[in-house]
């Protein structure tokens, strides 16, 4: 099984979500029990809804447990070489078409939030800039065409 890279913050967020979901189990069990009391289960919408909710939550729990068991926690504070783009660094890139600068931090898939400048390590842009240095120009294939970016800064944010 492949390791799943994530920051300590991302690991902690998944752990909290797992705890929250597991905490819902007693409530869902009570919902199922209350629905059973209504009689015939073959036409009991409350029972069906509670069972469906239980199934979705259990699937999420299994998914998060699998991710946590495969987690490779990479603390950006431990990165000493900021000459190359690696997981966890913050990169400033210049869009060579629009001259727009973007500051992006490369994080795990579950941590990604483009509106906050957090991009997944497996996004097209991150894949294109990984291993590159300041001054390098990369061409990124995107759904709406190709974009050229120049790496203008690499920093470590803790």
N, C-alpha and C positions, 0 to 999 in steps of 0.2 A: 504494500500500500504506500502511495506517495505521501510525503509529509505535506502539511498545509501551513505555509508561512503566514504568520500574523504577528502583530506588535503585542506587547504586554497589555495595552489598553484594549485591543481587539479580543484577546483571550479572556480578559476580565469581563468584558461586555457579554461574550457568549456564555460564560459561567453564570452571570447574573440572570440571563434569559433562561438558561436551563433550570435554575433554582425557581424562577417565577413560574415556568411551565409545570414543573413537578408539584408546585404548591397548588395548582389548579386541580390536581387529581381528586382530592376529597370532595371538592365542590361538584365536579362532574359526576362522581359516583353517586352523590346525593340526588343530582338531577335525574340520573338514570333510574334510581330507586323510586323517586317520586313519580316518574313517568310510568314505571311498571305498575304502580298502584292504581293506575287508571284502567287497568284491565287488558283486554285483547291487544297484544303487541303487534299483530299483523296490520292494524290500521291505526297505530298510535303515532301521530306526527311528533309529539314531544319526545317520545322514546327514540324515534329515528333521528331526530335532531341532536339529542344528547349523545347517542352512540356515534354519530358522524363527527361531532365536536371532539369527542374522546379520541376517535381514530386520528383526526388531524393533529391533535396535541401530541399524541404518542408518536406519530411520524416525525414531528418537529423535534421531540425529545431525542429520538434515535439519531436524527440527522446531526443535531448539535453534539451529542455524545461521540459520534463518529469523528466529527471535526476536531473536537477537543483531544480525542485519543491519538489523532494524527498530527496534532499541532506542533509546529516548529516555531517556538516563540523567539523572535529576533528583536532585541532591544536596540532601538536606534542610538541610544546613548553609548552603546558599546562599539559602535562603528568608528574606527580610527582613520581609515583611509577614505577621504572624501574626494579623491581624484577621479573616481569613477562612479557612475550611477549604479547603486545597488538597492535592494529592498530596504525600506525605512528612511531613505534620505529624502530631503526636499530639494526639488530641482526647479530652477527657473528656466523656462524655454521661451524663445522668441519665435512667433509665427512669422515666417519670412514673407508671407503674402500680405498680411494685415499690419505687420510691425507691432502686434499686440504681445505683451509679455504675460505669461501665466506661471504662477507658482504652484507646483504640484508635489504632493507627498505620496510616495509609493507604499501602499499598504496591502493587507490581505483582502481577499474578495469580499468577505462579510463586512469589512470596515469601509469600503469604498463609498464615497459621497462626493460626486463631482462638484456640487454646489459649495462644498467646503474645501475643495482643492485636494481631496483624497481620491487617488486613482488606484484601481486594482493592479497588482503586479502582472496580471494576465490580460490587461487591456492592450489594444493595438499600440497606443502611444508608449506605455511602459515597456512593452516588449521591444519596441524600436530603440529606446534610449538606454536600456540596461547594458551596462558594461562600457558605455560611452563616456567621454571626457568633455570638460568645458571647451567650447570652440567647435566641437563636432556638429555636423549637420546631418539630420536623419530625415528620411522620407517615410511617412506613415500612410499606409493604405487604409482609408476610411470608407464607410458606405457611400459617402457623397463625393468620393474622389481621393486624390492624394494631397497631402499637406507636407510642407517642409518646415522643420523646426531646427533652430540652433540652440544648443545647450549653452546658457550664459552663466549659470551658477549652480553649485552643488553644496548643500549644507546639511548638517545633522541637527535635527530638532529633537529634544528629549521630552 
